[in-house]
Amino acid sequence: MGEKKMKNLRMSTKITAAITAVIIVCIALLYVIASSRMNAMMKQSEIDHMKSALQAQTNLIEEYVKHQEDTLIAYSKAPVIINYLKDPTNAENKKLTQNYTERYFADLEQWEGLYVAEWDSHVIAHSNPEVVGMTTREGEGLKALQDSLTGANGLYNSGIIISPASKKLILSMYCPVFDTDGKTILGYVGGGPFADDLKSLLDSMRVSDADTTNYSMINVDNGMYIFDEDQSLMGTEVEDPMLLKVMDTIQKDKTVLYGEQEYSDQKNVRSLSGYEYIAEHDWAVVSYDSEANIYKDAQKNIELLRVLCIISVIAISILSWILIHFSTRPLKYVENAIMQLKTLNLKRNNQLDSYINKKSEIGQIATAIDSLYSSFQQIVLTLDQCSNSLTDSAVKMTDSSAVLMQCVEDNSVVTTEFADHTETITQTVHDVDEQVTEIAQVVSEVESKIHSGTDQSNLLLEKVSKMQHLANDSMSRTQIQIGENQRAIEEALDNLQSLMRIDEMANQILEITSQTNLLSLNASIEAARAGEAGKGFAVVAGEIGNLANSSSETATEIQNICNDTKVNIVKVQDCFDVIIAFLQNDIQTQLEDFVKATNEYYTAIEEIQTIISDIDQSAKVFVNAVTDIHNQIEEVQTISGGHIVSSTEIREKAEQTTQTTEELSVVVNKNKENAVSIRAIVDRFSAYDNI
């Protein structure tokens, strides 16, 4: 029993180990997929954030430049400037223009200077009066400027350059001054704000101090830095391979306004960059950061996910072991009961009492085993009664045979004396008559015992026949019950397929979160375009995006749980298949063996009936022989004096009696052997004494 329990323990342990292995593989796969998708989502989120930030920066730059251009255009349209350019020698106009220029410049913030020049670049008014009268350009430089102003047919923005005067970055702009006809160029105005103001505006767009994203602004046309995190690079030639690649990409196709690329920086650190091209000014704003910083938050979540996966594996393994241990305990009781039946031990297993007559599979098995106990006990009791009856009959027949043998011996002696001493024949015949009378009585008792043995064998045969019907009915019921259980299990497993609806709902949630994520992205873009007024809307859009990502992760986890549950349903089905196979291959086989043994008992009892019938026939022959002897003795006793029976005839009768007695003894011995065989069958049931 202990060894069987150990085997069951090993089986539950193996099942637990298998489930644990499957869980480890599934959770590891889930971890790999989740971490991969998390990295991909973080990368895409960073790209989207970078794109939104670049668009916001580009919009800010364009708005800033547009504002500065509008400021210069508004200055160029002042009537006092137009009148002065028409008559540069007019002192009054000169004074008015100079005063207007100084006042206009005083209202500006962060401008290097503001001036009015004739078409030949001769400065006639300036925010710094000391500069008035100088000529800024001559020769090819002057012609290039005039061509640019003419070609622009309006304001000409030469971009952000290093001022020759202040050695700082400025936005250099020129605007032609037209006559009242709108076509004749009288001269032009020029000026430019310091680019530090633009840089401050760009820096203010950082979300927080923890934002590690870097950005640069470059002039694609001349390959110079406009802005950079490293201020020492501003105004210098671009040498960074990543920025050079960006410029090369833009120059190949200037219709593409946005792009991103993965690269390794000069320290061989994997990084990600994105750029926004401002085609109007041939500028590019480039944002970049290392993948380590991009995935920093994702790595924290992945570490947390790893810890949760390990805890989940441990918890599920412990719960699986506990559930399997308690679930397989009734199977151990069933195994113990079946092993007792296998060894013909009819002592009832009390562990199954609480499961008898229950509707569960274990309850039905326990009920069938209890029925087998009752059937076997009834069979053994019947066989025991038959064995006792045969034993008693055999003992009585043995006693009668002994008496008969003694009588035969006495008759033989008497017959010999009768043959040798005819003078004592009368007395001897009288004695033989008395002995024959006793023999007749003994034979009568033997015949009565034979009839009793015949009745007992018929009763035993009837009970064995009932045992056959009972065993066949039990086997049929067991087969029907196994089929019903199998159908019930299949129906229950079919009902569990409703989990597919949960999986479909999870897919619908994923579609909704995808649309919500797209809505969040569009909202972020619109918020960026709205500038300062859209910051609050951008926060709401970001929260909507986070909610969509959280919903997506939850739906994905629901799908994974559904997949795990499907796998576990398949394993439960395999376990039930093993139980059904066990019932069909072991329990049903035991019932078939019992039916076979019952058939053998039936055949053995029929043989006993045949032997008893032979004994009855022999007894009848013996009765006839004794009757003949008695009749002959009476004839001898009634013979008159000269009619003496021959001694040869008397010897022949004595020999016939001896032969009949020997045949009866053989039958008695055979009956004893049959009783011993039945007793041996009863003794095989080790717990029979406890019935």
LUMLUMZA-354712 format. One record per residue: residue in three letters; y, x, z of N, C-alpha, C in turn. Coordinates in steps of 0.2 Angstrom, whole numbers, plus 5000, padded with zeros to 4 digits. Layout:
! residues N
AlaYXZYXZYXZ
...
! end
This chain:
! residues 691
Met499450045000500050005000500650045000
Gly500650105004501250145005501350174998
Glu500850194994500950224988501250184983
Lys501050114983501350064979502050054980
Lys502250054986502950044988503350104986
Met503050164986503450224983503550214976
Lys503050184973503050184965503650134964
Asn503650074968504150024967504850054968
Leu504850094973505550134975505750174969
Arg505250214966505450254961505650214955
Met505350154954505550114948506250094949
Ser506450064955507150044957507650104956
Thr507450164958507850224958507950244950
Lys507450234946507450254939507950204936
Ile507850134938508350084935509050104937
Thr509150124943509850134945510050194942
Ala509650244941509850314937510050294930
Ala509650254927509750234920510450194919
Ile510550144924511150114924511750154925
Thr511650204930512250254931512350294925
Ala511850314922511950364916512350324911
Val512150254910512450214904513150204906
Ile513250194913513950184915514350244914
Ile514050304916514450364915514650374908
Val514150364903514350374896514850324894
Cys514750264896515250214894515950224897
Ile516050244903516650254906516950324903
Ala516550374902516750434899517050414892
Leu516650374888516950354881517550314882
Leu517550274887518150234888518750284890
Tyr518650334894519150384896519350424890
Val518950444886519150484880519550434875
Ile519350374874519650334870520350314873
Ala520350294879520950274882521450334882
Ser521250394884521650454884521950474877
Ser521450464872521650474865522250424863
Arg522050364864522550314862523250314866
Met523150334873523750344877524150404874
Asn523850454872524250514869524550484862
Ala524150454858524350424852524950374853
Met524850334858525450284859526050324862
Met525950374866526550414869526850444863
Lys526450474859526750514853527150464849
Gln526850404847527250354843527850334847
Ser527750324853528350294857528850354857
Glu528650414858529150464857529550474850
Ile529050464845529350464839529850404838
Asp529650344840530150284840530750304844
His530650324850531250344854531650394851
Met531350444848531750494844532150464838
Lys531750424835532050394829532650344831
Ser532550314836533050264839533650304841
Ala533550364845534050404848534450434842
Leu534050464837534350494831534850444827
Gln534550384827534950334823535650314827
Ala535550314834536150304838536650364838
Gln536350424838536750484837537150484830
Thr536750464825537050464819537550404818
Asn537450354821537950294821538550324825
Leu538450354830539050374834539450424830
Ile539050474827539450524823539850494818
Glu539550444814539850414809540450374811
Glu540350334817540950294820541450344822
Tyr541250404825541750454827542150474821
Val541750494816542150524810542550474806
Lys542250414806542650354803543350344807
His543250344813543850334818544350394816
Gln544150454816544550514815544850504808
Glu544450484803544750484796545250424796
Asp545050364799545550314799546250334802
Thr546150374807546750404811547250444806
Leu546850484802547250524797547550484791
Ile547150434789547350394784547950354786
Ala547950324792548450284794549150334795
Tyr549050394797549550444797549850454790
Ser549450464785549650474778550050424775
Lys549950354777550250304774550950284777
Ala551150324782551850314785552350324780
Pro552850274779553350274774553850334774
Val553950364781554350414782554050474778
Ile553350484778553050544775553150534767
Ile553050474765553050464758553750484755
Asn554250454759554950464757555150544757
Tyr554850574762554950644763554650684757
Leu554050674755553750704750554050694743
Lys554450634742554750624736555450664736
Asp555650684742556350724742556250774747
Pro555850824746555750874751556450914754
Thr556950904750557550944752558050904756
Asn557850834757558250794761558150814769
Ala558650834772558650864779558450804784
Glu558750744782558650684787557950664787
Asn557650664780556950644780556450694783
Lys556650764783556350814786556250804793
Lys556850784796556850784803556450724806
Leu556550664802556150604804555450614803
Thr555250654798554450664797554250714802
Gln554650764804554450804810554350774816
Asn554850734818554850694824554250644824
Tyr554150614818553550564818552850604819
Thr552850664816552250694816552050724823
Glu552650744827552450764834552350704838
Arg552650644837552450594841551750564840
Tyr551550564834550950544832550350584835
Phe550550654834550050704837549950694844
Ala550550684848550550674855550050614857
Asp550050564853549550504855548850524854
Leu548650574850547950594849547650634854
Glu547050634855546650674860546150724856
Gln546250784859545750834856545850844849
Trp546450844846546550864839546850934839
Glu546650974835546951044834547651044831
Gly547751004826548451004823548450944818
Leu549150934816549250884811549850904807
Tyr549750894800550350924796550350884789
Val550950894786551050864780551250924775
Ala550950924769551050984764551150954757
Glu551550994754551650974746550950994743
Trp550950974737550350974733550151054732
Asp550551094733550451164732550251194739
Ser550151154744549951174751550451204755
His551151194753551651214756551851164762
Val551751184768551851144774552551124775
Ile552751064776553451044776553551004783
Ala552950984787552950954793552350974797
His552350984803551751004807551850994814
Ser551350974818551350964825551551024829
Asn551451084826551751144829552351164824
Pro552951154826553551164822553551244819
Glu553251284823553251354821552851364814
Val552451324813551951334807552351304800
Val552851264801553151234795553451284791
Gly553351284784553651324779553051374777
Met552551374780551951424777551551384772
Thr551251424768550851404762550151424764
Thr549651364765548951374767548451404762
Arg548651384756548151404751548451424744
Glu548151464741548351494734547751504730
Gly547951504723547451524718546851474718
Glu546251504718545651474718545551424724
Gly545751444730545651404735546051344735
Leu546651344732547151294731546851244726
Lys546551274721546351234715545751194718
Ala545251224722544651194724544851134729
Leu545351144733545651094737545851034733
Gln546351044728546650994724546050954720
Asp545550994718545050954714544650914719
Ser544550934725544150894730544550834732
Leu545250844732545650784734545650734728
Thr545750764722545750714716545050684715
Gly544550724716543850694715543650644721
Ala543850654727543750604732544150534731
Asn544750544727545150484726545250444733
Gly545350484738545550464745545450524749
Leu545250504755545150564760544650604759
Tyr544750674759544250724758544050754765
Asn543450744767543150774773542750834772
Ser543050894773542650954772542150974777
Gly542050934782541550944787541850974793
Ile541350994798541551034804541451104802
Ile542051134803542151214802542451244808
Ile542351314808542751354813543451364811
Ser543851344815544551344813544851414813
Pro545151444808545451504808545951524813
Ala546251464815546751474820546551484827
Ser546151424829545851424836545151454837
Lys544851464832544151494832543651444835
Lys543851384835543451334838543151284832
Leu542651244833542451194828542851134828
Ile543051124822543451064821543251024815
Leu543450964815543250914809543850924804
Ser543750964799544250974794544350914789
Met544950884789545050824784545750834781
Tyr545750804775546350804770546350734767
Cys546950714767547050644764547650654759
Pro547550634753548150634748548650584750
Val549250594748549850544749550050524742
Phe549950454741550150424735550750394735
Asp551050394729551750354728551650284729
Thr552150244728552050174729551650144723
Asp551550174718551050144713550350154714
Gly550150194720549550204722549150254717
Lys549450284713549050334708549350404708
Thr550050404709550350474708550250504715
Ile550050564715549950604721550550644723
Leu550850634728551450664730551350734734
Gly550850734738550650784742550050764746
Tyr549950794752549350774756549550794763
Val549150754768549150774775548450804777
Gly548550844782547850874785547850874792
Gly547250884795547250894802546450894804
Gly546350894810545650894812545550894820
Pro545150854822545050854830544550904831
Phe544550934838544050974840543350944840
Ala542850974838542150954838541850944845
Asp542150974850541950974857541950904860
Asp542350864857542450794860541750754857
Leu541650764851541050734848540350764851
Lys540350824853539750854857539750814864
Ser540250804867540250774873539950704873
Leu540150664867539950594866539150604865
Leu538950654861538250654860537850674866
Asp538150714870537750734877537750674881
Ser538250624881538250564886537750514884
Met537450524878536850484876536250494879
Arg536150554882535550564886535350514891
Val534750484891534550434895534550454903
Ser534350514904534350544911534350614911
Asp534450644917534450714917533750744916
Ala533250704917532550724916532350724909
Asp532750694904532650694897532650774895
Thr532150794892532050864890532150874882
Thr532350814879532450824872533050864870
Asn532950904865533450944863533750924856
Tyr534350934854534550914847535050974845
Ser535050974838535451014834535750974829
Met536350994827536750964821536851014816
Ile536651014810536751064805537051044799
Asn537351084795537651074789537151094783
Val536851044780536351054775536651094769
Asp537251084768537551114762537651184762
Asn537851214768538051284769537551314774
Gly537051274777536551304781536851334788
Met537351304791537751324797537551274802
Tyr537551304808537551254814538151224815
Ile538151154817538751124819538751114826
Phe538151094829538051084836537351114838
Asp537251134844536651154846536651164854
Glu536051154857536051164864536251234866
Asp536151284862536351344863537051354860
Gln537651354864538251344861538451414857
Ser538051464859538251524855538051524848
Leu537651474846537351474839537851424835
Met538351394838538751344834539251384830
Gly539251364823539651404818539251464815
Thr538651474817538251524814537751504809
Glu537451544805536951524800536251504804
Val535951454801535351434804534751484802
Glu534351504807533851544806533151514809
Asp533251464812532651434815532151404810
Pro531551424810531051404805531051324804
Met531051294810530951224810531551194806
Leu532151214808532751184805532851204798
Leu532551264796532551284789532051234785
Lys531551224788531051174785531351104784
Val531751084789532051014789532551024783
Met532951074782533451074777533151074770
Asp532551114770532151114763531951044761
Thr531651014767531450944765531950894763
Ile532550904766533150854764533350874757
Gln533450934755533650954749533150934743
Lys532550934745532050914740532150834738
Asp532350794743532450724742532950694747
Lys533550694744534050674749534150594750
Thr533650564746533650484747533350464754
Val532950514756532550504763532950524768
Leu533150474772533650484778533350504784
Tyr532650484785532350504791531650534790
Gly531450584795530850614794530650644801
Glu530050664802529750694808529250744806
Gln529150794810528650844809528350874815
Glu527750904815527450934820527451014819
Tyr527551054824527651124822527551164829
Ser527451224828527351274834528051314834
Asp528351314840528951354840528851424841
Gln529351464842529351534842528851564848
Lys528751524853528351544858527651514857
Asn527551484851526851454850526651394854
Val527251354855527151294859527151234854
Arg526651194855526651134850527251094852
Ser527551074846528151034847528250974842
Leu528650934843528750874838529550874837
Ser529750864831530450854829530550794824
Gly531150774824531350714820532050734818
Tyr532250704812532950714809533150654806
Glu533850644806534250594803534750624799
Tyr534750604792535150644787535750594786
Ile536350624787536950594785537250614778
Ala537050574773537150594766537850604764
Glu538250554768539050554766539350624767
His539150654772539450724774538950784773
Asp538350764771537850814770537650854777
Trp537650814782537450834789536750814791
Ala536450844795535850824798535850834806
Val535650774809535550784816534750784818
Val534550844821533850854822533750854830
Ser533250814832533050804839532350834839
Tyr532150874845531550904845531350914853
Asp530650914854530450934861529750954860
Ser529450984866528751014866528350954867
Glu527650954865527250904866527050894874
Ala527050954877526950954884527450904888
Asn528050914886528550864889528450794887
Ile528250784880528150724878527650684881
Tyr527050724882526450694885526450694893
Lys526950724896526950734903526750674907
Asp527150614906526950554909526250524907
Ala526050534901525350514899524850554902
Gln524950624904524550664907524450644914
Lys524950614917524950594924524450534924
Asn524550484919524150424919523450444917
Ile523350494913522650514912522350544918
Glu522650574922522350604928522150544933
Leu522650494933522450444937521850404934
Leu521850394928521350364925520650394926
Arg520650464926520050504927519850494934
Val520250494939520050474946519750404947
Leu520150354944519850294944519150284941
Cys519050324935518450314932517850344936
Ile518050404940517550434944517350384950
Ile517850354953517750304958517350244956
Ser517550224950517150164947516450184946
Val516250244944515550264943515250264949
Ile515550294954515150294961515050224964
Ala515650184963515550114966515050074963
Ile515050074956514550034952513850064953
Ser513750124954513050154955512850134962
Ile513250134967513050114974512850034974
Leu513349994971513149924970512549914966
Ser512449944961511849934957511249954961
Trp511250004964510650024968510549974973
Ile511049944977510949894982510649824979
Leu510949804973510749744970510049754967
Ile509849804964509149814962508649824967
His508849854973508449864978508249794981
Phe508749754982508649684985508349634980
Ser508449644974508149604968507449614967
Thr507249684968506549694967506049694973
Arg506349674979505949674985505449614984
Pro505649554981505049504980504549524976
Leu504649564971504149594966503649634970
Lys503949674975503449714979502949674983
Tyr503249614985502749564989502249534984
Val502449524978502049494973501449554971
Glu501749614971501249664969500749674975
Asn500949674981500449674986499949624986
Ala500149564985499749504985499249514979
Ile499449534973499049544968498549594969
Met498749654972498249704974497749684979
Gln497949644983497449614988496949574984
Leu497149534980496649494976496249534971
Lys496549594969496149644965495549674969
Thr495649684975495149714980494749654983
Leu494849594981494449534984494649524991
Asn495249544993495449535000495849465001
Leu495549415004495749345004496249335010
Lys496449385014496949375019497649365016
Arg497949305018498549285015499149335016
Asn499549335011500149385012500749335014
Asn500949345021501449295023502149315020
Gln502249375017502849385014503049345009
Leu502549305006502749265000502849195002
Asp502749175009502749105011503449075009
Ser503949115010504649085009504849075002
Tyr504449094997504549084990504049034987
Ile503549004991503148954988503448894987
Asn503348864981503548794979504348804977
Lys504548864976505248874974505248864966
Lys505848854963505948844956506048914952
Ser506148964956506349024953505649054950
Glu505749114946505149144943504649174949
Ile504949204954504549234959504249174963
Gly504649114964504349054968503749034964
Gln503749024957503249004953502649054954
Ile502749114954502149164954501849154961
Ala502349154966502049144973501649084974
Thr501849024971501448964971500748974968
Ala500749004962500149024958499649064962
Ile499949114966499549164970499249124976
Asp499649084979499449044984498848994982
Ser498948964976498348924974497748964973
Leu497849024970497249064969496849084976
Tyr497249094981496949114988496549054990
Ser496848994989496448924991495848924987
Ser495848934980495348924976494748974978
Phe494949034979494449084980494149074987
Gln494549054992494249034999493748984998
Gln493848924994493448874994492748894990
Ile492848934985492248964981491849004986
Val492149054990491749094994491449055000
Leu491748995002491448955007490848925005
Thr490948894998490348864995489748904994
Leu489848964992489349014991489049034997
Asp489449045003489149065009488649005012
Gln488848945011488448885013487748885009
Cys487848905002487248904998486748965000
Ser487049015001486649075003486349065010
Asn486649035015486349015021485748975020
Ser485848925016485348875015484748905011
Leu484848945006484348985003483949025008
Thr484349065012484049105017483549065022
Asp483849015024483348975029482748945025
Ser482848925019482248905015481748955014
Ala482049015013481549075011481249095018
Val481549085023481249105030480649055031
Lys480848995031480248945032479648955027
Met479848965021479348975016478849035017
Thr479249085020478849145022478349135027
Asp478649095032478249075038477649035036
Ser477748985031477248945029476748985025
Ser476949035021476549075017476049115021
Ala476349145027475949185032475449145035
Val475649075036475049035039474549025034
Leu474749005028474348995022473849055021
Met474149115021473749175020473249185026
Gln473449165032472949175037472349125036
Cys472649065034472049005033471649035027
Val471849065022471449085017470949135019
Glu471249185023470749235026470249205030
Asp470449155034469949125038469449085034
Asn469649055029469249015024468749065021
Ser468949125019468549175016467949195021
Val468249205027467649225032467149175033
Val467449115034467049055035466549045029
Thr466849055023466449045017465849095017
Thr466049155019465449215019464949195024
Glu465149175030464749155035464249095033
Phe464649055029464248995027463749015022
Ala463949065017463449085013462849115016
Asp462949155021462449195025462049155030
His462449105033462049065038462148995037
Thr461748975033461748905030461648855036
Glu461348885042461148845047461748825051
Thr462248865050462948845054463448815049
Ile463248785043463648765038464048705040
Thr463648665044464048595046464648615051
Gln464448655056465048675060465548705056
Thr465348755052465848785048466348745044
Val465948695040466348645036466848605040
His466648595046467048555051467648595052
Asp467548655054468148705055468548715049
Val468248725043468648725037469048665035
Asp468748605037469148545036469748545040
Glu469748565046470248565051470848615048
Gln470548675046471048725043471348695037
Val471048665032471248635026471848585028
Thr471648545033472148495035472848525037
Glu472748585041473348625043473748645037
Ile473348675032473648705026473948645022
Ala473648585022473948535018474648515022
Gln474648515028475348505032475848555030
Val475648625030476048675028476348675021
Val475848655017476048645010476548595009
Ser476448535013476948485013477648505015
Glu477648545020478248565023478648615017
Val478148655014478448705009478748655003
Glu478348605001478648564996479248534998
Ser479348515005479948485007480548535007
Lys480348595009480948645008481148665001
Ile480648654997480748664989481248614987
His481148554989481548494987482248504990
Ser482248534996482948544999483248604996
Gly482948654994483248704990483448684983
Thr483148634980483348604974483948574975
Asp484048534980484648494981485248534983
Gln485148594987485648634988485848674982
Ser485348694978485548724971485948684967
Asn485748614967486148564963486848564965
Leu486948554972487648554975488048614973
Leu487648674974488048734972488248734965
Leu487848714961487948714954488548664952
Glu488548614956489148564955489848594957
Lys489748634963490348664966490648724961
Val490148754958490348814954490648784948
Ser490348724945490648694939491348674941
Lys491548644947492148634949492648694949
Met492348744951492748814951492848834944
Gln492448824940492548834933493148794930
His493148734931493748684929494348704933
Leu494348724939494948744943495248804940
Ala494748854939495048924936495348914929
Asn495048874925495248854918495948824919
Asp495948774923496648734924497148784926
Ser497048824931497448874934497748924928
Met497248944924497448994919497848954914
Ser497748894912498148854908498848844910
Arg498848824917499548814920499948874920
Thr499548934922499948994922500249014915
Gln499849004910500049014903500648974901
Ile500648904903501148864902501848884906
Gln501748894912502248914916502648984914
Ile502249024911502449094908502949074902
Gly502649024898503049014892503748974894
Glu503648924899504248894901504748944904
Asn504548994908504949044911505349084905
Gln504949104900505149144895505749104891
Arg505649034890506148994887506748984891
Ala506648984897507248974902507649034902
Ile507249094902507649154902508049164895
Glu507749144890508049154883508649104883
Glu508549044886509148994886509749024890
Ala509549054896510049084900510449134897
Leu510049184893510349234890510849214884
Asp510549164881510949134875511649104878
Asn511649074884512249044887512749104889
Leu512449164890512949224892513249244886
Gln513049224880513449244874514149224873
Ser514249174878514949144878515449194880
Leu515249254882515749314883516149334877
Met515849314871516149334864516849294864
Arg516849234867517549204867518049244870
Ile517849274876518349324880518549374875
Asp518049404872518249464867518749444862
Glu518649374859519049354854519749344857
Met519749314863520449304866520749374867
Ala520449424869520749494870521049514864
Asn520649504858520949524851521549484850
Gln521649424852522249384851522849414855
Ile522649434861523149464866523349524862
Leu522949564860523149634856523649614850
Glu523449564846523949544841524649524843
Ile524649484849525249464852525649524854
Thr525249574858525649634860525849674855
Ser525549684849525749714844526449694841
Gln526449624840527049594838527549604843
Thr527449594849527949604854528249674854
Asn527749724853527949794853528449804847
Leu528249774841528749774835529349744837
Leu529349684840530049654842530449704846
Ser530049734851530449784856530749834852
Leu530349864847530649914843531249894839
Asn531249834836531749814832532349794837
Ala532249774843532749764848533149824850
Ser532649884850532949944852533449974847
Ile533149964841533649984835534249954835
Glu534249884836534849844835535349864841
Ala534949874847535349894853535749964852
Ala535350014848535650074847536250064842
Arg536150024837536750014832537349974836
Ala537149944841537749904845538149954849
Gly537850014850538250064854538250054861
Glu538850064864538950054871538749984873
Ala538949934869538849864871538149844871
Gly537649884868536949864867536549894872
Lys536849934877536449974882535949924886
Gly536349874888535949824893535349794889
Phe535549774882534949744878534449794877
Ala534649864876534149914875533649914881
Val533949914887533449914893532949854893
Val533249794891532749734891532249744886
Ala532449774880531949794874531449844877
Gly531649894880531149944883530649904888
Glu530949864892530449834897529949784893
Ile530249754888529749714884529249754881
Gly529449814878528949864875528449884880
Asn528749894887528249924892527749864894
Leu528049804894527549744895527049734890
Ala527249744883526749744878526249794878
Asn526449854880525949914881525449894886
Ser525749864892525349854898524849794896
Ser525049744892524649694890524049714885
Ser524249764881523849794876523249834880
Glu523449874885522949904889522549864893
Thr522749804896522349754899521849724895
Ala522149704889521649674884521149724882
Thr521349784881520749834879520249844884
Glu520549844891520049844896519549784897
Ile519849724895519449664895518949674890
Gln519149694884518649704878518049754881
Asn518249814884517749864886517249834891
Ile517549794896517149754901516649714898
Cys516949674892516449624889515849664886
Asn516049724882515549764879515049794884
Asp515349814890514849834896514349774898
Thr514649714899514249664901513749644896
Lys513949644889513449634884512849684885
Val513049754886512449804886512049784892
Asn512349764898512049744904511549684903
Ile511849634899511449574897510749594894
Val510849644889510249664885509749704890
Lys510049734895509549774900509249724904
Val509649664906509249614910508749574906
Gln508849564900508349534896507749584895
Asp507849644895507249694895506849694901
Cys507249684907506849674913506449614914
Phe506749554911506349494911505749504906
Asp505849534901505349544896504749584899
Val504949634904504449674907504049634912
Ile504449584916504049534920503649494917
Ile503849464911503449414907502749454905
Ala502849514902502349554900501849574906
Phe502149584912501649594918501249534919
Leu501549474919501249404920500649394915
Gln500849414909500349404903499849454904
Asn499949514905499449564905499049574911
Asp499349564917499049574923498749514926
Ile499249464928499049404931498549364927
Gln498749354921498249314916497649344915
Thr497649414915496949454914496549444921
Gln496849444927496449424933496149354933
Leu496549314930496249244930495649234925
Glu495749274919495249274914494549304917
Asp494649364921494149394925493749344930
Phe494249304933493949254938493549204934
Val493749184929493449134925492749164923
Lys492749224920492149254918491649264924
Ala491849284930491449284936491149214938
Thr491549164937491349094939490749074934
Asn490849094928490349084923489649114924
Glu489749184927489149224929488849184935
Tyr489249164939488949124945488549064943
Tyr488849034938488548974936487848984933
Thr487849044929487149064926486649084931
Ala486949124936486449144941486149084945
Ile486549034946486248974950485748934946
Glu485948934939485448904935484748934935
Glu484849004935484149044936483849034942
Ile484249024948483949004954483548934954
Gln483848884950483548824950482948834946
Thr482948874941482248884937481748914941
Ile481948964946481448994950481148944955
Ile481648894958481448844962480948794959
Ser481148784953480648734949479948764948
Asp479948834947479348864946478948864953
Ile479348874958479048864965478748804966
Asp479048744964478848684965478248664961
Gln478248694955477548684951477048724954
Ser477148784956476548824960476348784966
Ala476848754970476648714976476248654974
Lys476448624969476048564966475248584965
Val475248644961474548674960474148684966
Phe474548714971474248734977474048664981
Val474448614981474248554984473648524981
Asn473648524974473048504971472448534973
Ala472548604973471948644975471648624982
Val472148624987471948604994471648534994
Thr471948494990471648424990470948424988
Asp470848464982470148474980469648504985
Ile469948554989469548584994469348534999
His469848495001469748445006469248395004
Asn469248364998468748324995468048344995
Gln468048414993467348444992467048454999
Ile467548465004467248475011466948405014
Glu467348355012467148285014466448275010
Glu466448295004465748285001465248325004
Val465348385006464848425009464648385016
Gln465148365020465048335026464648265025
Thr464648235019464348175018463648185014
Ile463548245012462848255009462248245014
Ser461748215011461148205016460848275016
Gly460348265020459948325022459648365016
Gly459448355011459248395005459748415000
His460348385001460948404996461348454999
Ile461248514998461648575000462048604995
Val462748614996463148634991463048714990
Ser463048734984462948804983463448844986
Ser463348904989463848954992464248984986
Thr463948984980464349014975464948974973
Glu464948904973465448864972465948864978
Ile465748874984466248884990466648944989
Arg466349004987466649064985467149054980
Glu467049024975467449014969468148974972
Lys468048924976468548884978469048924983
Ala468648974987469049014991469449064987
Glu469249094982469549134977470149104974
Gln470049034972470649004969471148984974
Thr470948974980471448964986471849024987
Thr471549084987471849154988472349164982
Gln472149154976472649164970473249124971
Thr473149054973473749014973474249034979
Thr473949064984474349084990474749144988
Glu474449194984474749244982475349224977
Glu475249184973475849154968476349124972
Leu476249094978476749064982477149114985
Ser476749174987477149224991477649264986
Val477449264980477849294975478549254974
Val478449184974479049144973479449144979
Val479149154985479549154991479949224991
Asn479649274989480049344989480649344984
Lys480449304978481049304973481649264976
Asn481449204980481949164983482349204988
Lys482049254991482349294996482849344992
Glu482649364987483049414983483749374980
Asn483649314978484249274976484649264982
Ala484449244988484849234993485249294995
Val484949354995485249424996485849434991
Ser485749414985486249424979486849384981
Ile486749324982487249274984487649304990
Arg487349324995487649355001488049414999
Ala487849454995488149514993488849494989
Ile488849444985489449424982489949394987
Val489649354992490149334997490449395001
Asp490049445003490249505007490749545003
Arg490849534996491349574993492049554995
Phe492149484997492749464999492849485006
Ser493349545007493349575013493649535019
Ala494049485017494349445022494049375023
Tyr493449375021493049305021493049285029
Asp492849335033492749315040493349285043
Asn493949295040494649265043494749195040
Ile494349175036494549105032494449055038
! end
